[in-house]
Amino acid sequence: MVVASVVGVEEERAENAVDRTLGRLRAIDSRPAPAGTGPHPFAPGTSAPVDGPGGSGARQGPETSLTLADLYRDHRLRLVRLAMLLVDIPATAEDVVQEAFTGLHRHWTGLRDETAAVAYLRAAVVNGSRSVLRRRRTAREYVPPHAANARSAESLAMLSAEHQSVVDALGQLPPRQREVLVLRYYGGLTESEISEAAGMSRGTVKSTASRALDAVARIMAERAGTEAVRRPGELR
């Protein structure tokens, strides 16, 4: 009973740390961009138009005139961050999100509203990130980037050392565990929404989250122990 209690406390601490860290990143990425400085919805040279089919710019539905450009402006940055937390490399994350929006354009007329469009984008980013990770596992020459180069310098500069430690711990998790925590604490999704985006049952979401938080607690405890050993007068 004592051991179980200690494990529960450590898992709760890990959950709080992950929540604070990814909440901080979410707040940073939610800041509005200065007017006129947002990136173009599609990279130069691509054939996909900015707006919906027919070039009218209006969503094909009776209740809203939301355009693909609106979705890109409002959701792109957080989708890129989501992908970065899953695949580590900024340029790769950008590619994953670009592909997600290209896919959204192809399925534009079949989506009923903004909620469905955003759900499509999240699922596409998760699936695209999984594809990247699968390709990495089969590429012998792949070398994971150093953590200092894995995310934008601007965002990292806004994180405390404690928050950066949590992000590094997330990077050591198996892909599915990392997905669940990132979708929950950065994406702010419910278990049902995570289930849809990640393609797993709600029960699997819950058990995966529990294992992931336990792993984060263990990684951070090991790191804290290592730092405590090194601290007294050691120059390493």
C-alpha positions, 0 to 999 in steps of 0.5 A: 500500500505504501509503495502504491501510494508513493507511485501515485504521488509521483505520477500526480507530480508528473501530470502536474509538471506536464500540464504546466509545461505544455500549458505554457507552450500552448499559451506561447503559441496562442499569442496572436501574430501581428497583422499582415505577418502570417504565412501564406496558407500554401507554400509557393509552387504548390497547386492547392488554392487558398480557398475552397473548391471553385475559388469562391473562398466560402465554405460549402455550408449554410451556416458559415463562410469559413475559408481554408485560409481562416483555418490555416491562420487560426490553427497552423501554429499550434498544429506545427507545435503539435507535430514538433512535439511528436517528430522533434524536427521543425522542418519535418513538422512543417511538412507534416502540417502542410500535407495535412492542409493539402489533404483537407483541401482535397476533402473540403466539400465533405466536411460539415463544419469547422469542428470536423475540419479541425478534427481532420487536421489533428488526425492527419498530423498524428498520422503524418507524424507516425509515418515519419517515425516509421520511416526513421526506424527503417533508416539506419543513417537517421540520428535523432537531433540534439534536444537543443536543436529540436524546437524553435529557439524562441519558444525554448527561450521562453521556457524555464529549465524545469519546463525544458526538462519536462519537454526532454522527458516527453521526447524519450517516451514511446510514440503512442505515449507521447501522442496521448500526453501531447494531445491531452495537455498541449492540444487540450483534447478530451479522452473521446477526442484523443481516441478519434485523433489517435485511432485508439479506444478510450480505455487505451487512451486512459491506460496509455496516459497512465503508463506515459505519466509513470514513465515521465515521473521515472525519467525525471526522478532519474535525472534529478538523482543524477544531477544531485550526484553531480552537483557537489563540486563536480565539473561535468 
